[in-house]
């Protein structure tokens, strides 16, 4: 079974801030032994959305930051952005999380939201912001996705 966060899903945030995590992703979390836990990081890689991680991936990233030299200014930035803003959450019995009001307000996560898979992580966008973000990417006819990826043909030496 698939353990990554793939596909896009659209959902509604209710007036109490509750939103359902997509069922496919709940299964991925189960396979990753997450026990219904996720970690949200506001604006980590993109200032317009919230990024979500299974605990194992969040721990892997945190460990990578901990291996950086203590005086590295990038370590301090990463500690603040990745760890200082992290919000561990537990899914309820219905597969929902409660987004804090501050997060809902900052990222306009009231009403319609987009859950966007990014492999080892996922993003939560306001539907309107996501539509604005994705439109130019969808319209870029010159982008060659296969050429942009590292490519190791079958049988190639590592």
Secondary structure as GFF3:
##gff-version 3
##sequence-region A 1 158
A	DSSP	beta_strand	8	13	.	.	.	ID=ss1
A	DSSP	beta_strand	18	20	.	.	.	ID=ss2
A	DSSP	alpha_helix	23	31	.	.	.	ID=ss3
A	DSSP	beta_strand	37	42	.	.	.	ID=ss4
A	DSSP	beta_strand	50	54	.	.	.	ID=ss5
A	DSSP	alpha_helix	55	66	.	.	.	ID=ss6
A	DSSP	alpha_helix	73	78	.	.	.	ID=ss7
A	DSSP	pi_helix	79	84	.	.	.	ID=ss8
A	DSSP	beta_strand	86	90	.	.	.	ID=ss9
A	DSSP	beta_strand	96	98	.	.	.	ID=ss10
A	DSSP	alpha_helix	101	107	.	.	.	ID=ss11
A	DSSP	beta_strand	111	117	.	.	.	ID=ss12
A	DSSP	beta_strand	121	126	.	.	.	ID=ss13
A	DSSP	alpha_helix	127	139	.	.	.	ID=ss14
A	DSSP	alpha_helix	145	148	.	.	.	ID=ss15
###
